[in-house]
Amino acid sequence: MNHFLTLSTLCLILPVSVATAVDGRTIVVSPAGNDAAAGNAEQPLRTISAAAALAQPGDTVLVKAGIYRERVAPPRGGEPGRPITYRGEKLGTVFIRGSEEWKPAWQAHAGSVFSAVPGDELFDDDVYVDSASPLRVELASTPYGRDGKPEAERGIGTPDPDMVYTCGQLIVNGKPWEQRPFLTEVETRPGTWSFAADSGRLYVNFGDLAPEQQQVEITARRRIFAPHIRGLGHLVVEGFVMEHCGNQYPTNFWKTKAWAQAGAVGLRSGHHWVVRNNVIRYANADALDIGIHGGDNERESAAAPGAPIGEDNLIEKNYIMDNGAGGITGSVSTRVIIRNNVILRNNKLGFIGKKRYEHAGIKAHNPQQGLIEHNYVADNPLSDGIWMDNHFTGARVTRNVVVNNGRRGIFLEMSDYQFDVALVDHNISIGNDIQFYVHDASGSTVMHNLFANSPATAQYGQGTYIRQVQPRTKTGYHSLYNNLFINHKVMLDINYPAHRGGPQRLDHNVYDAPSGARVFLVNRESDVPSPWQPEEFFLLVKNDVGLGEPEPLEGGAKVALTLDEWRAFWEKHGQRNDRHSVALEGMKVSYDQATFTLKVTLPFDPGGIKATVDDRIDHDFQGVAVARDGSAKPGPIQSLKRGENTFNVWDGLPLLAEGELPR
């Protein structure tokens, strides 16, 4: 059975169900309105929540320019062909904030540090299993690469059990300031703040600024736009800037209710949503959640009766930027489409280390038949670009630009399939630590990608790295065809095909290396613990190769091979891998993010490489037809030729600097 829908079919699923109805009314909201008014253009309402209470299927809530400080929790959804639409009148002018302006009577503490006590009346989002106040909720994992109280409770590292971060945020003149767990740290660092739970007092180091002359905002809510009812359908959310949200890092979200995978914006298991043309920024943790199994941290949680859950949602043309942890996240969804989004500079709080795994530019757990297409995912520090985790039947990752993320470009984890269950094709992955990474997962087909420029200073620096890290599933059955691997310390690093490892299929790839370079690695990470000691593993691989002198690395835990030795190794295991692949010198890739200019220099005719054919591949990165007779060129762009090639690789939303908004 072919689990894949074609791109054209996927694109048709949602617009039919969310077409704007002709019989609906328009409910108008304005900062100058009154919630007792009629809700029309002449007498607008004051809050989006008041409009939501009135909105029926087919209606549009039109929100005028201004700042709205509320959690919008729609009480109902729309119907097929009659969605309820929430629309800001112009992107960049309509703000929904999870913060309140705070003008306390500041008390001098020491030097440039001042303090005040936030009143309980600020925190009106009181539906959670712990506290309405983000300041009273401890972060489930410690940010900034530090190990604190949560790690002490888990026996991780050498933690400080007194180190506590909260879910709160302090925003000064529009920018979140850095939280510090100890007052002594705040006293020496302008632009920081700390909360003392025993006294309820918040301390801020204003540096040279006069506190009473600054705009100070404090996160009062833990969500910005999310229903209380799970499973609502046929909702459209577009045209808003949604910011300032004191949400939780989703450590162990699948088993800990208080640590739910709850973004600033949340579909809450909804179906047939469209979230488009929004800016979601400055959340304390994740920006947007799309799944159905992300946990539920609300005390009471009703579900829409008889509704499909987590199906047929569309996330498109959004800016998801400068959030504390992840961008788009979700656990279990069906036929979700994530396309044409710009995802920049997330994981601002620097979550890294054990039990700080639940973030990426896009992290989708079990996106059944999902499509992640034509997104720009860049500059997410200490983070992965696109991560599919815990099954991904029929999913496709295609035509994305994944650049300069601090860890892996595209990452697959946790599945146990045979060949060809997920498709990763025509992506441009440049400058990430590892361009394509797999652990504890099987069943992908990886075709026509450009994997380039792993940093020389990176911890790993592989074009592709496949290994087992836990004894839970298997790692094998991956097909890598027609890819360009350029400028990596290691082209491929793949685990031995035994134990939990398995067969691989490799061919028609182009590797940037002299033919005699040992840039192909076999690693012993085929089970946990490894079945072999390093010395015996080296001898095992050397015997498999049967020619040349393979190079032992890490004491023999990895073995470096030339392309000929690599072919001989796989032949020993009954696989004629990379028989038509080539290793060639002189290839170069450069990318200018300011102009989206990609330059690829090839000292050979790529048309002579030929290709493995797959009937799911029809168009390249630029929309040009891909030949199905075996004559297609390697890489994501079929117009590639000998010499210097110059391409513009992004024609979507323009990138924005931190603090900048669309015009």
N, C-alpha and C positions, 0 to 999 in steps of 0.2 A: 504493500500500500504506500502510495506517495503522500506524505503528510503535508507537503508544501502547497500553499496557494500561490498562484502567480501574482506578481506585483499589481497587474491591472485588476485582478479579482479582489485583492485586498483593498485597493483604493476605492472600490465600489461599495464595499460593505457598509461603511459608516455614513457617507453623505446622504444616502437614501433615507436613513432612519432619523437624521437630525435636520432635515430640510426645514427652513423656517415656515411655520404655518401662516396662512393668510387670514385666519379668523381670530388670531390672538390679539390681545390689547397690549399697550405699552404702559408700564408703570414707571414713573419718573422719580428719581431720587436726586437730591441736591443738598449741599451743606446749608443752604438757605431755607430748606424745607421744614416741614412739621409732620411728625408721624400721625397726627390726627387729621391731616389734610386728605384730599381726594386721591392724590398720587398721580395727577396728570401734569402736563407741561406747565399749566398756570398755577397749580397747587401741588408741588412735589412733596414727597416724603423726605424725612431727614436721614433715615438709616436704611441700609440695604436689607437688614433683618426684617424691618417692618414690611418692606416690599415682598420679601420672600414669603412672609406669612400670608400674603394675598395672592401670590402668583399661582396660576393654574396652567395645565398643559396648553401650549401654544402661546403663552404670554412671554413678553420680553421685559426684563427689568433694565431700564436704561439709567446709568449712573453718571451724573454730571461731574465735571472736574472738581477735585477737592480731596480732603483727607477724611477717611472713615475709620474710626477706631472701634472695631467690633470683630467678633467671630461670626462669620456668616454660616449658618447651619440650615440649609434648605429643609423644610419639613416634608416636602413631597417632590417627586420627579415628574417628568412629562410622559408623553405617550409616543409610540411610533409615528413619525411624521409631524408630531406636535411637541417638540421639546420645550422646556422652560429655559430661556436664555438670559444669562446675566452678562451685561455688556457695559464696559466702560466707554465713554463717548470718544476718547482719544487716548491711545496708549502713551504712557509717560505723564499723564495729568490726573489720573484717578488712582488714589492710593488707599489700600486697605491695610491697616497696620494692627499688629498684635501688641502695640505699645500704647502707653498713655504719656502725655506730657507731664513732667514732674517738676514742681516748683516749690520745694520744701524750704523751710528756714534752716539754712546750712549752719552747722556748728564747726568752728575751727578745731582741728585735731592737732596737727603738727606740721609746720612748714606749709606746703601747698596742698595738704590733705584736709578735706572737709567731710563731714558726715551728716546723715539724716536717717530717719526711720520711715520707710514706706508704709503708708496706712493700708489696712486690710481692704478698705473700700476700693482700692485700685484694681483688685484681682477679681474680675466678674465672670471668669470662665471656670465655674466651679462644678465640674462634672466628673472629676478624675478619681482614681482609686487612692491617690496619695494627697496632693495639695493643689489648690487653685493657683497658688503663687509659685511661679518658676523658681523663685529664690529659695523656697522651702523644699525643693526637690533636688536631691543630689544626683549628679551625673553618674550613669551606670558604669562608665569607664573614664579614666583620666586622660585629658587631652595633652597636647604639646609634648608628646614623647615622654611624659613623666609617669611614674608609678605611685599611686596614692592609696587611699582607703579601699577602693574597689579591688585593686590588685592585692592589697594585703589580705583581704577576705578570701581571695582565690589562690593565694600562695604564688603569685607571679613576681618574679624579679626580686629587687631589694626595695620594697615600697616604704613610703612614709604613711603610717596608718592615720595620721592627723591631717593628711592632705585631702581636702574636699573641694570639688568644684560643683557649682549649682547649674541648673538649666536657665538661669536668668541672663538677661542682657541689659547693659547700660549703653545707651546711644547718645553721643554728644555731638551736636551740630551735624546730625545725619549719618554719623559713622559709629559702628559699635566699637567700644573700647575694650581692652583686654582684661579679662577677669584674672585675678591672682588669688591663690588659696590662703595666703597669709598676709596679714596687715603689714608686717615688716617688709614684705616685697613691694607693697603699694607705696609705702613711705619713701622708697628710693626710685620709683619709676613713674614719671608723669604719663598720663593717658591710661592708667590702670585703675581697677576698683576691686573691692573685696566685700563680702557679706559676712557679718558675724551672726550666726544663727541664734546664739544665746540671748543677745540683746535686740536682735532684729534690726541692727544698724548697718547701713551701707556706707562704706568709706570710698572716697574718690580722690585721686591725685590729679588736680586740675593744672599742675605746672604753672605757667605764666598767665593762665586764664582766670578771670573773675567768675566764680561759680554762678552768681545770680544773673550774669549777662549772657550765659550760654543757653542754648536750647537743649534741655536734658529730657530724654525719654527713657522709660523703663518698661521692659516687657511685662505686660499684664495678662497675656493670654498665651496658651500653649498650641493653639491652632489658629489659622486665619480664615480658611474657607474649607469646611468639612461638615457634612451632615452628622447629626447624632444617630439617625436611622441608617442602618447598613442596607446596601443593596438597592438604593434609589437609581433610577435609570433616566435616560434621555434628558440630560442636562448639558448646557453649553456655558462655558465660563471663558470670557474673552475680554481683553483690553484693559487689564488691571496691573498695577504695580502692587505686589503683595510682599510685605516685608515686616521684620521685627517679630520674631516668634520664639518663645522660650520652650522649645520642644526637647525631647530626650534622645540621647544616643541609643540606638536599638540593640544593645548587647543582649544576646540570647532571646531575641524578641519572640521566638517561636514557643518559648516555655515560661516566660516571665511577663505577666500581664502589665505590670507597671512600666515595662520597657518596650512597649509596643512600637512597631515600625510606623510611626505617625508623623507625616510631613507637615509642613506649614499648610500645604494644600493637600487634601486627602479625598480620594474617591469613595472611601469607606465601603469597599466591595461593590461599588456601583457598576452599572452596565450602560453601554451606549452614551458615555460621556464624550464631550469634546472639550479639551482644555487647550486653547490656542491664543497666540498673540498676547501673552502675558509676560511680565517680569516677576520672577520669584527670587528674592534675594534676602540676605541677612537673616536667615533662619539660624537658630542656635545649632541645629543638627541637620536633618534632611529637608529638602525643599518640597518634594512631591511624592506621595505614595499612591500606588496604583493597584495593589494586590488585595487578596481576600484572606490570606493567612498571616497577616503581619501582626497579630495580636490585637488586643482591644483594651486600652487603659481607662475606659470610661466605666463608671460604677453601674450604670444601666445602659443596655444596648438592645433596642428593638430592631427587628429586621423587616424589610418590606415583604409582605406575604407573596409567595409563589414566584418571586422574581429570579431571573438568571443572575448569577453573581460574578463579578469580575470579567465580564465578556464584552468584546467589541468596543473597546475604548480607543480614542484617538488623542494623542498628545503631540501637538505640532506647532512649530513657529514660536516657541517660547524662549525667552532668555532665562536661564537658570544659573545664577552667578553668585559667588561670594558668600556661600552658605557654610555653616560651621562644619558639616560633615559631608553628606552626599547630595547628589542632584536628584535624579529620578530613581526611585526604589520601589520594589513591590514583590510580594511573595504569592505566587499562583495567579495567573491571569490567562485568559484565552483570547486569542486573536487581537491582542493589543497592537496598535501601530504607534511607534515613536519615531517621528520623522521631522526633519528640517528645523531641529532645535539647536540653539547655541548654548553650550554647557561649559562654563569657564570658572576657574579659580575657586572651586569648591574644596572642602576639607580645610577651611581657613583655621580651624582650631587644631589642626595637626594631629589627628587621631592616628596613632601607629603603634603596633605591638600586639601582644596577645590579647584577645577579646576586644580588639578594635578593628574588626574585619568588615563590618557591615556598612561599607560606603564605597561609592565609585561615582564617576560621572553619571553612568547608568548602571544600576545593579538590579537585574531581574532574576528572581528565583522562579523557576518553572514557568517561563513564558510560552505556554503551549501555542504553537502556530503563530508566534509573535513575529513582528517585523520591526527591526531597528534599522532605519534607512535614512541616509543623507543627513546625519547630524554632525555638528562641529564640536568635538570634545577635546578641550585643550587646557593645558596649564593648571591641571588639578593636582596640587602638590601632595606628595606622599599618598597618592591615590591611583586607582586603576581608571582607565578610560571607560571601556564597556565590559561588563562582567555578567555572564550568564551562569547561574548557580543552581544546583539541585534540580536537574532535569530541564530539558529544553526541546521537547519533541516538536519537530516541524518548524523550529524557529529559524529565522534568517537575519543575518547581520550583513548589510550591504551598502556600499557607496558612502561610507562614513569617512570623515577626516578626523584622525585621532593623533594628536600632536603633543609632545612634550609633557606628558603626564608622568608623575614621579615614580610610578611603578610599572604595571603592565598596560600595554595598549589595548589588546583584546584578550580576555581571560575566560576560560571555560572550566567549571568545577562541578563535581558530584553528579555523575550519571553512569549508567551501565548499559550501553547500547552496542549494537553492531554498527557497521558502516552506514554513513549517509543519512543520519537522522537530523542533523543541523547543518546549515549552510552558511559559511563565512566567505563572502566573495566581494571582489572589487573595492576593497577598502584601502585607504592610504594611511599607513601607520608609521609615523616618523618620530624619532627622538625620545621615545619612551624607554624605560629601563630594559624591558623585554617587549618585543613587538607582538608576539603571539605566544600565549602561555596556557598550559593545561596541567591541572593536577586532579587526580581521582575522578577522571571523566573520560568518556569514550563516545565515539560516534559522529565526529564532525567531518565535513568536507570543506577544505580551505583552498579556494581557487582564485587565481587572477588578482592577488593582492600585491601591493608594494609594501615590503617591510624594510625600513631603511634607518640608518644612522642611530643605532644604539649608542648612547654616550660612552666614550672611552673611560670615563670615571664611574660608570655604573657598576653596581655590585655584580651583576650577571652579564648583561650586554649581549644576550642571544637574540638571533632572529626568531627562533622558536625554541621553547623549552617545554618538555613533556616529562612528567614524573609522578610517582605515587608518594603522598605525604601522610596518609592515614590508611589503615586497613579496613576501609568501608565499602569501596566499590572497586572498579578496575580502570586501568589506564591503557587504552589501546584503540584500534579500529579507527584511526584518523587517516584521512586522505589529504595530502598536500600536493596540489597540482598547479602548474602554470603560474607560479609566484616568482617575484623578483626579490632576492635577498641581497641587499647592498649595504656595505659598511657596518659589519658586526665583528666583534672579536670571535664569536662562535656563530656559525650559520644555523646549525641544528644541534640540539642536545636532547636525546630521546632515550627513555629507559629501555632496558633489556627486555625482549619480548618473551618473558616467562613469568611464572607466579601470577601476580596481579597485572603485570604488563601484558601486552598483546600485539598482534600484527599491526603493521602500519603500511600505508600505500603512498609512495612518493614517486613523482615523475614530472618531466617537462618543466622543472624549476631551473632558474638561473641563479648561480651563486657567485658572489663577488670575491673571488679568491684564485690564486694560482692553482693549477691542477694538482700540485704536490703539497699544498698546504693542509695541515691537519686541523681543520675547522669544523669537523663533524664528530660529535661526541656521543658515546654510548655511556649512560649512567646506570648505576646499580640500584637506583631508587624504584625498584619494581615491587616492593612490598615494604611494610614497616613492622619490625625492623628489617633492614635489608637482608636478603638470604645469603649474602656473601661478605666475607671480609675483603677489604680493598685489594690485598695482594692476590687472593685467589680469583677475585673478579677480573683483575688485569690479565691473568693467565687464561681465564675462560674466554675473554674477548679475543685475545691474541690467537688462541687456538681456532676460534671461529673464523677469523680473518684469513689465516693460513698464508699470508704473504706480507712483506714489508715488516717494519718495526713500529707498531703502534706506540703512541706516547702515553705513559701513565700520568694522570693528573690527580691531585689530592690523595697521593699515596696509592693510586690505583682505583679509587672510588669512581673515577671517570676515565675513559680511554679515548684519546683523540686520534682520529683517522683521516687519511686522505680520501678523496672522492672514490678512487679505485678500491681502497680498503673498505670503505663504507659499502660499496656495492657488493664486495665479496662477503662482508659480514651478513648482509640481508639475504644474499643467495644461500648462505649456509642455513638460514631459517626459512627457506622455501619461498622467498619473495624477491622478485626482480626489480628492486627499488632503484629509482633515479637512473635507469638505463638510458633515458633520453635527456636527462638533465645535464647541464654544463657548468663548469667552473671556469670563469674568465676574469682577467684583471682589467682595470681601467674604467670601471663603472663609477659614476658619481651621482649623488643626489644632494640638492640644496633646496631649502624651502624658506621663503620670506613671508612671514605671517602678516606683515603690514599690507602686502599687496596680494596675498594668496598665490604667489608665483612659485610653482614647482618646476625645478630644472632637473632633468634626468639626462645624463650623458652616457651613451652606449658606444663602445668601440666595435660593434658588430651589428649585423642585420637581425633584429629580433624575429623577423618573419621566417628565418631558417630554423627556429627552435621547434616549431609545431606545438601541438597542445593535446591534452587529454580532453575528451568531450563529455559534457554532462547536459542532459536535456533540460535541466532547470536553469541553465545559463542562456540568456537570450540577448542581453544588452550590457554594454560596459559602463564604466564610471560616468562617462559623458552621454550615455543614452544611445551610443552607436551599436548597431547589430554586431553580434559576435558569431563568427563562422562556426558551423557545426560539422565541418568536414575534416577537422583536425588541423586546419591551417591557421587557427587563431594565434595571436601573439601572446607571450607571457605578460603578466602585469595587468593593471586595472584599465589601461587606456589603449585602445586598438590602433590609434594613429601613431604610436611609438615607432621611431625609426632610428637608424644608425646616426650617430653624432649627437649634437645637443638638442634636446627637446624642451620646449617651454610651454607650460600649461597653467591656466587659471583654474584652481581646484575648488573654489567656493563662490557660488553665486547666490547664496542665501542671505539671511539677516546679517547686517554689518556687525562686526565685533564692537563691544563697548568697553571702555576703560572702567575701572572701579569707580563707582559713584555716578557714572554717566547714565543717562536714560535715552530711550529712542526719541527722535524728534518728529 
